[in-house]
Structures are given as C-alpha cells and as structure tokens.
C-alpha cells in the first residue's frame, strides 16, 4: 500500500512525499525512524478535496480536551513527553492544531518544559491551563495535573453543549415563525389585498397594518429587517470589546428575570471549579484568585474575585469578601467557602459548590423547553390571531354584504 505524507523535520522544515507500507501503523513507524513529525498521513488515492490542507481556523474545546486526556494517559504509562506528543500528532484531525502540536514537540525535544511551550500558544492553552501544568512540573505530577485539566475541560464542554442544545428548539420555532410571516407578506397578503380593495367599508386598523407591513416588506423593507437582526445578533460582541459598555452589559444581564439567575449560577460554578483545580494543584490562594480573575468573562464577578485576591493578600478570608455581595453571592456559597477555609479543605468544598450548581444548571437546561413552550405557543398564537383577524373579518363582512 502507498501512503502520502506531510511532515516536519527536526529543524522545522516542511517535507512531503509518499511511502510504501503494509499498513498505516507501519508507515508511521517507518517515518518516525527518520525522526519526522507527522502532520498528515493518508492512503494514496483515498484523499479527497475536503481533506487537503483545509482548516476551519478554529481549534474546538473538544480538540483540547481529547488531547489533554490522551497526553495524561500516555505520561502516566511512562511514555516520555516527546514520544507522547509525537503520537498525538498522528491522531489529531484538525490541521491547525496538528501544526501547533508539532511545534510543541519540537521545542520540548529541544529542552523546554511543557508549561513553557504551552504558554507560547495562549489562544489555545490559556493561563489557567499553563499554570496547572507548571504546578504539576514543580511537584513532579504532570500526568495528574493533565488529568485534572482533562476532567475540568470535559465538564465545561458538556455544560456548554447542554446549554446550546437547550436553545435549539426555541431558536428553531422563532425562525420558523419569522419565515412564515415573511412568506405571508410576500405571497399571501398581496393576493388578499387585491380582494380587500373592493371592500367599500372602512378596513380595521389591524388589516391596514398587515397590508402596510406587506407593502413595506415587498418594497425592500426585508433588507432593513435583515440588517436589524444582524445588528441585534452582533451588538453584544461589539459591546463586549468596549470595557465601559461591557460593564453595563454584564450588569444588565445579571438583572434580567430568568436569564440573570441562570447566568449567576453558571459564573459561580465556573469560578468555584477553576479555583478548586488551581488550589488542588498546589497553587497559593492569592495566585489562584489572580488567575481566576483573568478567566471570568463577567466584569461584575471579575471585580469581586479581584477584591477577594487583594483582601486575601492582606490576611483576610475569601468568605469575608463574598459576604458583602449578598445579591451576587448566595449565603450558601460563602458559608461553604468559610467552612472550607476553617477545615483546610477549600478545594473540596469548592467542588461541592460546583456539583450543586451543575445539578441546578442541568435541571434548568433540561426543563428549558418545557418552560419556554407555553411562552412560544402564546407568542405564536398572538401572531396567528392578529393575522387571521386582520384578513378574515373584512372577508366575512364582504360575504355578509353580498348576502
């Protein structure tokens, strides 16, 4: 069998070619003997246009979690970091991620530590990731640190997917409703308008409104509405880039009736878990709080964590700071943290908080469709009722006039 390969030499030079081997594993083994870092290896004739040098430009959280888990298992088995990284290169499907791991393997082979090399790719491996690895290197437990990270990343990814999955049904229903409205405005209402123009009496205001809306959409108004939807969708992203407006946005989000309470639970679970993993890795609490501050995406909670870090450096407890924010931090949280501080098991009590909130978050996401279903039905019902009343009442009156 013939295999086409793309690899990098020890010096970092890109090399392409083909090799004859009995299997893919045999081809990999042969190429590794020549000290090549494999980027891609495909059976000749089986490549397609979609598999050639195509990258989506984005490394997913799942890619990082799988890589971390596999690297942890290999290091625990006693495989050297360089060999473990080389083995990972052959398995990673994302070309962009594969290139980065090749560079990481090269630098590790050159004598750099894992934490030093991972820190060169901050968009892929954030400060939290690098710090946990660094703590593992200091204690001689890199494999355990990677295992902590893999557990953490897998939990975060599962939660993210659950939240996104819960939003699919409402988004689909709203999209279908908007699509029906536009179809009615383009094709159904114009036909009825021709009939209603012969109606001698005054048309109801709802009928006039529907007719004006149809004329507006057909006259190019759909472009304006499409731009409006795009602006509404992209506005939060632009707002978050401005420090001033992001702070206002974050405060508003937390005050919204249902969404605000849900967001609080998500942020509290995130802060607790990140802090727990860092403390369990052997990091001092002040340093752990500084790192968590950089990870939290909400400015309100970022400021609370910052204040906690400053006060802890002065000799105070985390719980004493959290107690001064009863509207943001429930009493349950700072009482649990206070207990952890007194017993010296803060990392474990933090994980208890995480488990508590994750159960609540999962319940909310599981019940989200049930909660939103009546609201969506009411929303759709009102829309259909307005359309029906606007169209059929004049037609009904015309029928009575004819009789």
Secondary structure in CASP SS format (residue, H / E / C, confidence):
PFRMAT SS
TARGET T0000
AUTHOR 0000-0000-0000
METHOD secondary structure of the structure
MODEL  1
X C 1.00
X E 1.00
X E 1.00
X E 1.00
X E 1.00
X E 1.00
X E 1.00
X E 1.00
X C 1.00
X C 1.00
X C 1.00
X C 1.00
X C 1.00
X E 1.00
X E 1.00
X E 1.00
X E 1.00
X E 1.00
X E 1.00
X E 1.00
X C 1.00
X C 1.00
X C 1.00
X H 1.00
X H 1.00
X H 1.00
X H 1.00
X H 1.00
X H 1.00
X H 1.00
X H 1.00
X H 1.00
X H 1.00
X C 1.00
X C 1.00
X C 1.00
X E 1.00
X E 1.00
X E 1.00
X E 1.00
X E 1.00
X E 1.00
X E 1.00
X C 1.00
X C 1.00
X C 1.00
X C 1.00
X C 1.00
X H 1.00
X H 1.00
X H 1.00
X C 1.00
X C 1.00
X C 1.00
X C 1.00
X C 1.00
X C 1.00
X C 1.00
X C 1.00
X C 1.00
X H 1.00
X H 1.00
X H 1.00
X H 1.00
X H 1.00
X H 1.00
X H 1.00
X H 1.00
X H 1.00
X H 1.00
X H 1.00
X H 1.00
X H 1.00
X H 1.00
X H 1.00
X H 1.00
X C 1.00
X C 1.00
X C 1.00
X C 1.00
X H 1.00
X H 1.00
X H 1.00
X H 1.00
X H 1.00
X H 1.00
X H 1.00
X H 1.00
X H 1.00
X H 1.00
X H 1.00
X C 1.00
X C 1.00
X C 1.00
X H 1.00
X H 1.00
X H 1.00
X H 1.00
X H 1.00
X H 1.00
X H 1.00
X H 1.00
X H 1.00
X H 1.00
X H 1.00
X H 1.00
X H 1.00
X H 1.00
X H 1.00
X C 1.00
X C 1.00
X C 1.00
X C 1.00
X H 1.00
X H 1.00
X H 1.00
X H 1.00
X H 1.00
X C 1.00
X C 1.00
X C 1.00
X C 1.00
X C 1.00
X C 1.00
X C 1.00
X C 1.00
X H 1.00
X H 1.00
X H 1.00
X H 1.00
X H 1.00
X H 1.00
X H 1.00
X H 1.00
X H 1.00
X H 1.00
X H 1.00
X H 1.00
X H 1.00
X C 1.00
X C 1.00
X H 1.00
X H 1.00
X H 1.00
X H 1.00
X H 1.00
X H 1.00
X H 1.00
X H 1.00
X H 1.00
X H 1.00
X H 1.00
X H 1.00
X H 1.00
X H 1.00
X H 1.00
X H 1.00
X H 1.00
X H 1.00
X H 1.00
X H 1.00
X H 1.00
X H 1.00
X H 1.00
X H 1.00
X H 1.00
X H 1.00
X H 1.00
X H 1.00
X H 1.00
X H 1.00
X H 1.00
X H 1.00
X H 1.00
X H 1.00
X H 1.00
X H 1.00
X H 1.00
X H 1.00
X H 1.00
X H 1.00
X H 1.00
X H 1.00
X H 1.00
X H 1.00
X H 1.00
X H 1.00
X H 1.00
X H 1.00
X H 1.00
X H 1.00
X H 1.00
X H 1.00
X H 1.00
X H 1.00
X H 1.00
X C 1.00
X C 1.00
X C 1.00
X C 1.00
X C 1.00
X C 1.00
X C 1.00
X C 1.00
X H 1.00
X H 1.00
X H 1.00
X H 1.00
X H 1.00
X H 1.00
X H 1.00
X H 1.00
X H 1.00
X H 1.00
X H 1.00
X H 1.00
X H 1.00
X H 1.00
X H 1.00
X H 1.00
X H 1.00
X H 1.00
X H 1.00
X H 1.00
X H 1.00
X H 1.00
X H 1.00
X H 1.00
X H 1.00
X H 1.00
X H 1.00
X H 1.00
X H 1.00
X H 1.00
X H 1.00
X H 1.00
X H 1.00
X H 1.00
X H 1.00
X H 1.00
X H 1.00
X C 1.00
X H 1.00
X H 1.00
X H 1.00
X H 1.00
X H 1.00
X H 1.00
X H 1.00
X H 1.00
X H 1.00
X H 1.00
X H 1.00
X H 1.00
X H 1.00
X C 1.00
X H 1.00
X H 1.00
X H 1.00
X H 1.00
X H 1.00
X H 1.00
X H 1.00
X H 1.00
X H 1.00
X H 1.00
X H 1.00
X H 1.00
X H 1.00
X H 1.00
X H 1.00
X H 1.00
X H 1.00
X H 1.00
X H 1.00
X H 1.00
X H 1.00
X H 1.00
X H 1.00
X H 1.00
X C 1.00
X C 1.00
X C 1.00
X C 1.00
X H 1.00
X H 1.00
X H 1.00
X H 1.00
X H 1.00
X H 1.00
X H 1.00
X H 1.00
X H 1.00
X H 1.00
X H 1.00
X C 1.00
X C 1.00
X C 1.00
X H 1.00
X H 1.00
X H 1.00
X H 1.00
X H 1.00
X H 1.00
X H 1.00
X H 1.00
X H 1.00
X H 1.00
X H 1.00
X H 1.00
X H 1.00
X H 1.00
X H 1.00
X C 1.00
X C 1.00
X C 1.00
X C 1.00
X H 1.00
X H 1.00
X H 1.00
X H 1.00
X H 1.00
X C 1.00
X C 1.00
X C 1.00
X C 1.00
X C 1.00
X C 1.00
X C 1.00
X C 1.00
X H 1.00
X H 1.00
X H 1.00
X H 1.00
X H 1.00
X H 1.00
X H 1.00
X H 1.00
X H 1.00
X H 1.00
X H 1.00
X H 1.00
X H 1.00
X C 1.00
X C 1.00
X H 1.00
X H 1.00
X H 1.00
X H 1.00
X H 1.00
X H 1.00
X H 1.00
X H 1.00
X H 1.00
X H 1.00
X H 1.00
X H 1.00
X H 1.00
X H 1.00
X H 1.00
X H 1.00
X H 1.00
X H 1.00
X H 1.00
X H 1.00
X H 1.00
X H 1.00
X H 1.00
X H 1.00
X H 1.00
X H 1.00
X H 1.00
X H 1.00
X H 1.00
X H 1.00
X H 1.00
X H 1.00
X H 1.00
X H 1.00
X H 1.00
X H 1.00
X H 1.00
X H 1.00
X H 1.00
X H 1.00
X H 1.00
X H 1.00
X H 1.00
X H 1.00
X H 1.00
X H 1.00
X H 1.00
X H 1.00
X H 1.00
X H 1.00
X H 1.00
X H 1.00
X H 1.00
X H 1.00
X H 1.00
X H 1.00
X H 1.00
X C 1.00
END
